[in-house]
């Protein structure tokens, strides 16, 4: 049963191991209480429906996984950062050599050592801004359509061989070439069964 010890300014409840003498004790009052316990099928938080049954709660939907066979394509146009146009030693015309990588395989310095090339790109690009066009806004038409790429975020990275001296079998930029910086300007999203137009932004000069 429960008993009381009175200390000035404090009342302490003490539980005795003796069996309760009957329903008149505090234990009997507790056991007779109509309050449900968490294990009797009712919601202890009181947020159930009228039946008190948790089985009818709507589960949180799981995100839909992207199928491994989901593909789309990118339609590439090109743009030259106008702040760099005066720095170039040749007109901004030549072959663009590049590749498409998964975004997770690219850091601020470029593709990781084990990054998979999803597609290699080689296409002729003329970035001479037409007379009267705004050099900060002008982009080429679509010049290259990729093959099927896995759905998700990718980088298109490469360089413009404006001096025409790159080896097509072992392409690397050299001094004076404009290249793509692996920043937010060159990350693009591939959507399933869609040809998405994007702009490849040449925004860093090689020195």
C-alpha positions as a Python dict, from the first residue, in 0.01 Angstrom:
ca = {
    (1, 'X'): (0, 0, 0),
    (2, 'X'): (100, 366, -15),
    (3, 'X'): (180, 558, 303),
    (4, 'X'): (282, 914, 368),
    (5, 'X'): (591, 1049, 540),
    (6, 'X'): (552, 1411, 630),
    (7, 'X'): (862, 1625, 637),
    (8, 'X'): (813, 1999, 696),
    (9, 'X'): (746, 2151, 360),
    (10, 'X'): (748, 1812, 183),
    (11, 'X'): (519, 1511, 151),
    (12, 'X'): (686, 1187, 40),
    (13, 'X'): (493, 887, -89),
    (14, 'X'): (638, 552, 14),
    (15, 'X'): (533, 221, -138),
    (16, 'X'): (502, -78, 92),
    (17, 'X'): (538, -435, -34),
    (18, 'X'): (232, -543, 160),
    (19, 'X'): (-70, -654, -38),
    (20, 'X'): (-347, -393, -56),
    (21, 'X'): (-629, -450, 188),
    (22, 'X'): (-897, -376, -67),
    (23, 'X'): (-1032, -137, -325),
    (24, 'X'): (-1035, 143, -71),
    (25, 'X'): (-658, 178, -101),
    (26, 'X'): (-483, 404, -351),
    (27, 'X'): (-370, 96, -551),
    (28, 'X'): (-728, -6, -597),
    (29, 'X'): (-815, 341, -718),
    (30, 'X'): (-534, 323, -971),
    (31, 'X'): (-633, -22, -1091),
    (32, 'X'): (-998, 81, -1121),
    (33, 'X'): (-915, 387, -1327),
    (34, 'X'): (-1084, 399, -1666),
    (35, 'X'): (-777, 553, -1832),
    (36, 'X'): (-651, 318, -2106),
    (37, 'X'): (-298, 188, -2107),
    (38, 'X'): (-79, 218, -2417),
    (39, 'X'): (-98, -154, -2477),
    (40, 'X'): (-475, -196, -2504),
    (41, 'X'): (-502, -90, -2870),
    (42, 'X'): (-596, 275, -2808),
    (43, 'X'): (-379, 570, -2901),
    (44, 'X'): (-222, 708, -2581),
    (45, 'X'): (-187, 1049, -2751),
    (46, 'X'): (-558, 1067, -2823),
    (47, 'X'): (-516, 1136, -3194),
    (48, 'X'): (-686, 822, -3320),
    (49, 'X'): (-1021, 804, -3490),
    (50, 'X'): (-1334, 705, -3299),
    (51, 'X'): (-1243, 337, -3302),
    (52, 'X'): (-905, 392, -3139),
    (53, 'X'): (-746, 168, -3403),
    (54, 'X'): (-401, 264, -3535),
    (55, 'X'): (-418, 16, -3823),
    (56, 'X'): (-598, 261, -4049),
    (57, 'X'): (-326, 530, -4037),
    (58, 'X'): (-200, 641, -4380),
    (59, 'X'): (171, 549, -4416),
    (60, 'X'): (418, 810, -4539),
    (61, 'X'): (478, 751, -4912),
    (62, 'X'): (820, 625, -5010),
    (63, 'X'): (1012, 818, -5281),
    (64, 'X'): (984, 660, -5622),
    (65, 'X'): (1324, 516, -5720),
    (66, 'X'): (1461, 605, -6062),
    (67, 'X'): (1471, 294, -6280),
    (68, 'X'): (1815, 194, -6399),
    (69, 'X'): (1687, 196, -6756),
    (70, 'X'): (1563, 559, -6738),
    (71, 'X'): (1738, 776, -6996),
    (72, 'X'): (1713, 1115, -7161),
    (73, 'X'): (1927, 1332, -7389),
    (74, 'X'): (2088, 1676, -7375),
    (75, 'X'): (2078, 1921, -7666),
    (76, 'X'): (2388, 2138, -7631),
    (77, 'X'): (2427, 2501, -7721),
    (78, 'X'): (2739, 2699, -7628),
    (79, 'X'): (2821, 3036, -7476),
    (80, 'X'): (3147, 3223, -7413),
    (81, 'X'): (3191, 3426, -7096),
    (82, 'X'): (3219, 3779, -7236),
    (83, 'X'): (3470, 3877, -6966),
    (84, 'X'): (3719, 3639, -7126),
    (85, 'X'): (3658, 3716, -7493),
    (86, 'X'): (3921, 3994, -7505),
    (87, 'X'): (4175, 3765, -7337),
    (88, 'X'): (4170, 3505, -7614),
    (89, 'X'): (4458, 3503, -7858),
    (90, 'X'): (4252, 3364, -8148),
    (91, 'X'): (3889, 3398, -8256),
    (92, 'X'): (3663, 3169, -8049),
    (93, 'X'): (3620, 2911, -8324),
    (94, 'X'): (3726, 2547, -8331),
    (95, 'X'): (3644, 2201, -8209),
    (96, 'X'): (3498, 2157, -7865),
    (97, 'X'): (3636, 1847, -7699),
    (98, 'X'): (3461, 1733, -7385),
    (99, 'X'): (3266, 1469, -7199),
    (100, 'X'): (2960, 1414, -6982),
    (101, 'X'): (3007, 1298, -6623),
    (102, 'X'): (2772, 1218, -6335),
    (103, 'X'): (2758, 1516, -6100),
    (104, 'X'): (2866, 1301, -5808),
    (105, 'X'): (3193, 1220, -5986),
    (106, 'X'): (3296, 1586, -6023),
    (107, 'X'): (3452, 1819, -5767),
    (108, 'X'): (3564, 2181, -5785),
    (109, 'X'): (3882, 2081, -5965),
    (110, 'X'): (3716, 1861, -6226),
    (111, 'X'): (3630, 1492, -6272),
    (112, 'X'): (3752, 1252, -6005),
    (113, 'X'): (4022, 1006, -6104),
    (114, 'X'): (3777, 716, -6140),
    (115, 'X'): (3494, 920, -6294),
    (116, 'X'): (3303, 736, -6566),
    (117, 'X'): (3271, 915, -6899),
    (118, 'X'): (2905, 884, -6995),
    (119, 'X'): (2969, 1027, -7341),
    (120, 'X'): (3262, 1188, -7522),
    (121, 'X'): (3189, 1501, -7724),
    (122, 'X'): (3362, 1642, -8031),
    (123, 'X'): (3181, 1914, -8224),
    (124, 'X'): (3266, 2226, -8422),
    (125, 'X'): (3176, 2550, -8241),
    (126, 'X'): (3176, 2910, -8363),
    (127, 'X'): (3139, 3153, -8074),
    (128, 'X'): (3193, 3476, -8266),
    (129, 'X'): (2910, 3699, -8145),
    (130, 'X'): (2698, 3829, -8435),
    (131, 'X'): (2693, 4204, -8493),
    (132, 'X'): (2428, 4370, -8280),
    (133, 'X'): (2390, 4075, -8039),
    (134, 'X'): (2449, 4114, -7667),
    (135, 'X'): (2775, 3927, -7590),
    (136, 'X'): (2659, 3863, -7234),
    (137, 'X'): (2341, 3689, -7349),
    (138, 'X'): (2415, 3539, -7690),
    (139, 'X'): (2438, 3162, -7724),
    (140, 'X'): (2468, 2938, -8025),
    (141, 'X'): (2187, 2724, -8154),
    (142, 'X'): (2188, 2359, -8056),
    (143, 'X'): (2509, 2217, -8201),
    (144, 'X'): (2520, 1873, -8047),
    (145, 'X'): (2266, 1614, -7933),
    (146, 'X'): (2395, 1351, -7694),
    (147, 'X'): (2300, 988, -7697),
    (148, 'X'): (2089, 842, -7414),
    (149, 'X'): (2219, 949, -7072),
    (150, 'X'): (2108, 818, -6732),
    (151, 'X'): (1847, 1035, -6563),
    (152, 'X'): (1992, 1273, -6304),
    (153, 'X'): (2240, 1558, -6270),
    (154, 'X'): (2547, 1562, -6494),
    (155, 'X'): (2834, 1791, -6584),
    (156, 'X'): (2935, 1874, -6941),
    (157, 'X'): (3305, 1962, -6925),
    (158, 'X'): (3558, 2035, -7197),
    (159, 'X'): (3744, 2305, -7387),
    (160, 'X'): (3745, 2495, -7715),
    (161, 'X'): (4056, 2422, -7922),
    (162, 'X'): (4070, 2768, -8077),
    (163, 'X'): (4433, 2733, -8188),
    (164, 'X'): (4365, 2399, -8359),
    (165, 'X'): (4658, 2211, -8210),
    (166, 'X'): (4483, 1948, -7995),
    (167, 'X'): (4547, 1582, -8065),
    (168, 'X'): (4203, 1422, -8118),
    (169, 'X'): (4338, 1098, -7969),
    (170, 'X'): (4465, 1267, -7652),
    (171, 'X'): (4284, 1593, -7603),
    (172, 'X'): (4402, 1842, -7343),
    (173, 'X'): (4366, 2223, -7338),
    (174, 'X'): (4672, 2439, -7361),
    (175, 'X'): (4749, 2807, -7307),
    (176, 'X'): (4491, 3031, -7471),
    (177, 'X'): (4209, 2775, -7487),
    (178, 'X'): (3877, 2849, -7320),
    (179, 'X'): (3739, 2574, -7099),
    (180, 'X'): (3440, 2493, -6880),
    (181, 'X'): (3467, 2554, -6509),
    (182, 'X'): (3304, 2275, -6301),
    (183, 'X'): (3060, 2508, -6128),
    (184, 'X'): (2683, 2551, -6122),
    (185, 'X'): (2685, 2698, -6474),
    (186, 'X'): (2776, 2360, -6620),
    (187, 'X'): (2564, 2119, -6418),
    (188, 'X'): (2253, 2001, -6600),
    (189, 'X'): (1963, 1765, -6534),
    (190, 'X'): (1876, 1478, -6765),
    (191, 'X'): (1503, 1405, -6768),
    (192, 'X'): (1350, 1075, -6865),
    (193, 'X'): (1253, 1041, -7233),
    (194, 'X'): (1314, 1415, -7295),
    (195, 'X'): (1563, 1607, -7508),
    (196, 'X'): (1660, 1894, -7275),
    (197, 'X'): (1824, 2203, -7422),
    (198, 'X'): (2117, 2330, -7213),
    (199, 'X'): (2405, 2573, -7256),
    (200, 'X'): (2768, 2471, -7216),
    (201, 'X'): (2939, 2773, -7061),
    (202, 'X'): (3305, 2835, -7148),
    (203, 'X'): (3406, 3046, -6853),
    (204, 'X'): (3773, 2995, -6772),
    (205, 'X'): (4085, 3061, -6978),
    (206, 'X'): (4380, 2824, -6972),
    (207, 'X'): (4718, 2977, -6901),
}
